[in-house]
Amino acid sequence: MCLEIEPDITIVGEAGDGNTALALAQVLHPDVVLMDVAMPDMDGVATTAALRALEPLASVVIHTVHDDAATRARALAAGAVAFVAKRRCGEDLASTIREAAAGSSLGGFGGP
């Protein structure tokens, strides 16, 4: 919801599970995918790895309540370009998405 008010960010799709996210990405070819970790069928980290293989130009930003070092490490290893904790919705998230869309090499995997 916090992204809908951003004039330069267009939400093109939404998926509730990993398999649907992969199918949509192959049709929509998004610049950036905002991925949660906790999803049914396939978690967000596994979905990120599969998505990077299917849509290598799509940048994945992990946005989750699971803000711990192990989850961050798994997300980075799967190919995510950034990690934003859900408690930081707003300008932090929007600016991270803009940087990912621009192809910037992002950090976001350090401590909270």
Helices and strands as residue ranges (DSSP letters): H 18-28, E 32-35, H 44-54, E 59-64, H 69-78, E 82-85, G 86-88, H 91-101
